Amino acid sequence: MSYHVVIPVLVSFALSLVLGPIVIPFLRKLKMGQTEREEGVKSHLKKAGTPTMGGVIILIAVVVTSVFYIGGYPNIIPILFVTLGFGLIGFLDDYLKVVLKRSDGLFPKQKMALQILVTAVFAFYMVKFTDVSLAMLIPFSGGRYLDIGWLAIPLLFVAVIGTVNGVNFTDGLDGLASSVTVLVATFFTVVAVGTESGIEPITCAVVGALMGFLLFNVYPASVFMGDTGSLALGGFVASTAYMLQMPIFIVIVGLIYLVEVLSVMIQVTYFKKTGGKRFFKMAPIHHHFELCGWSETKVVAVFSIITAILCLIALMAM
């Protein structure tokens, strides 16, 4: 029996578990606490002051674990770069907001420019230094691929940046983004092992890091991942899907991310068109369900179950 899949999960989990009690008090001491919107869900006001930027726990665990495998698994390099690149953008954003008290963090144009830069480097590396094609596996097609030529490049930018921001919107409840993404990472691990794509060490590292982080992030959370974690995880999901030639599958396994983004877009558009009326009670959509009477833990459980079922459907779609 091969243990090459189990070891990175356990190493990353152990690192996450050890880092939690070290990093969380440090963040608390630096006053890196969450601020809550006054007009938001009232039950969230008690979360004000909970340390954020906990995504550094996930990032360190994933990076340290993955570094040991780079020599034998070169295909993890672009995924590691994107995960770390977006994680650093998130860290900078969190640092400006929480430590320097600049309410908006990075300005939208700055944030978008940095996201485009990281995505451009990923696209260049993938095309020039890997043998992975931009042709995309079509779900339920019996193994057929879609090749759209040069249009694959602009699509890559939309898919990567869209996924990153989708995970960012999903990170609004204790354990929600972590629970959904650990299932998506498990799906990618199964596919990576089955297709022998050579990226399983990093997908396993993310599974282990998130399981460890969840022990501190489930309700009631003692730490939040912040943009540091959510942007890093979004980068991981998108780049992994591309390295497996499965970006279309993000719509299936990452449907929760997509619905979260769409709910915000619908809310903003409807608000503007109707002169201040709301389509949802609150957006992103997880807050809508809370205001409908669902407990935080119920929303997380339901969204996680939906993701688990979607991952099984995606396996059937290959």
Secondary structure, 3 states (H helix, E strand, C coil): CCCCCHHHHHHHHHHHHHHHHHHHHHHHHCCCECCCCCCCCHHHHHHCCCECCCHHHHHHHHHHHHHCCCCCCCCHHHHHHHHHHHHHHHHHHHHHHHHCCCCCCCCHHHHHHHHHHHHHHHHHHHHHHCCCCCCEECCCCCCCEECCHHHHHHHHHHHHHHHHHHHHHHCCCCCHHHHHHHHHHHHHHHHHHHHCCCCHHHHHHHHHHHHHHHHHHCCCCCCCCHHHHHHHHHHHHHHHHHHCCCHHHHHHHCHHHHHHHHHHHHHHHHHHHCCCCCCCCCCCHHHHHHHCCCCHHHHHHHHHHHHHHHHHHHHHCC
